């Protein structure tokens, strides 16, 4: 479950712990496969910054997006639009 957004759950794992776990998976799988394709997903990987950090610090090949690529960006843009409409005031 992704932690974040209006419908997201609470993160039970820190970003650093998740990065360590992903790296452990990478190190455990690579000796048994010539060309594994390993993706990170979920938990505290909720925005481009956290995903970028995970990719930079692990041997993962990418990120499998879900709500972080479809629901959460919409929530942010809708919330911003509502704030802008609310700030108009009455004339």
C-alpha positions as CSV (number, residue, x, y, z in Angstrom):
1,X,0.0,0.0,0.0
2,X,1.3,3.4,-0.9
3,X,1.6,5.7,2.1
4,X,0.4,9.1,1.1
5,X,-2.3,11.2,-0.5
6,X,-5.9,11.4,0.8
7,X,-6.6,7.7,0.4
8,X,-3.2,6.4,1.2
9,X,-2.3,4.4,4.3
10,X,0.2,5.4,6.9
11,X,3.8,4.3,6.2
12,X,4.9,1.6,8.5
13,X,8.4,1.6,7.1
14,X,10.8,4.5,6.7
15,X,12.3,5.4,3.3
16,X,15.8,4.4,4.5
17,X,14.6,1.0,5.7
18,X,12.8,0.4,2.4
19,X,15.8,1.3,0.4
20,X,17.9,-1.1,2.5
21,X,15.3,-3.9,1.9
22,X,15.3,-3.2,-1.8
23,X,19.0,-3.4,-2.0
24,X,19.0,-6.7,0.0
25,X,16.5,-8.0,-2.6
26,X,18.8,-6.8,-5.5
27,X,21.8,-8.5,-3.9
28,X,19.9,-11.7,-3.2
29,X,18.4,-12.1,-6.7
30,X,21.3,-11.0,-9.0
31,X,23.5,-14.1,-8.3
32,X,20.7,-16.4,-9.4
33,X,19.7,-14.7,-12.7
34,X,21.7,-13.4,-15.6
35,X,19.5,-10.4,-16.2
36,X,16.9,-9.8,-13.5
37,X,14.6,-6.8,-13.7
38,X,14.0,-5.5,-10.3
39,X,11.5,-2.7,-9.5
40,X,10.7,-0.9,-6.3
41,X,7.1,-0.1,-5.4
42,X,4.8,1.1,-2.6
43,X,5.4,2.1,1.0
44,X,7.3,5.4,1.4
45,X,8.0,5.6,-2.3
46,X,5.4,8.3,-2.8
47,X,7.0,11.0,-4.9
48,X,9.7,11.6,-7.5
49,X,12.2,12.5,-4.8
50,X,11.8,9.3,-2.8
51,X,11.8,7.2,-5.9
52,X,14.9,9.0,-7.2
53,X,16.7,8.4,-4.0
54,X,15.8,4.7,-4.1
55,X,17.0,4.3,-7.6
56,X,20.2,6.2,-6.9
57,X,21.0,4.1,-3.8
58,X,20.1,0.6,-5.0
59,X,20.7,-1.6,-8.0
60,X,17.0,-1.6,-8.8
61,X,16.1,-1.2,-12.5
62,X,13.1,1.0,-12.1
63,X,9.9,1.8,-10.2
64,X,6.4,0.3,-10.7
65,X,4.1,3.2,-10.2
66,X,0.5,3.0,-9.2
67,X,-1.4,5.6,-7.2
68,X,1.8,7.8,-7.1
69,X,1.5,8.2,-10.8
70,X,-2.2,8.3,-11.2
71,X,-4.2,9.3,-8.1
72,X,-1.8,11.4,-6.0
73,X,-0.8,13.9,-8.8
74,X,-4.5,14.5,-9.5
75,X,-5.2,15.0,-5.7
76,X,-2.4,17.7,-5.7
77,X,-3.7,19.5,-8.7
78,X,-7.4,19.4,-7.6
79,X,-6.5,20.7,-4.1
80,X,-4.5,23.5,-5.7
81,X,-7.4,24.5,-8.0
82,X,-9.8,24.5,-5.0
83,X,-7.4,26.8,-3.1
84,X,-7.3,29.1,-6.0
85,X,-11.0,29.3,-6.4
86,X,-11.5,29.8,-2.7
87,X,-9.1,32.7,-2.8
88,X,-11.1,34.6,-5.4
89,X,-13.4,36.1,-2.8
90,X,-16.7,37.9,-3.3
91,X,-17.0,41.2,-5.2
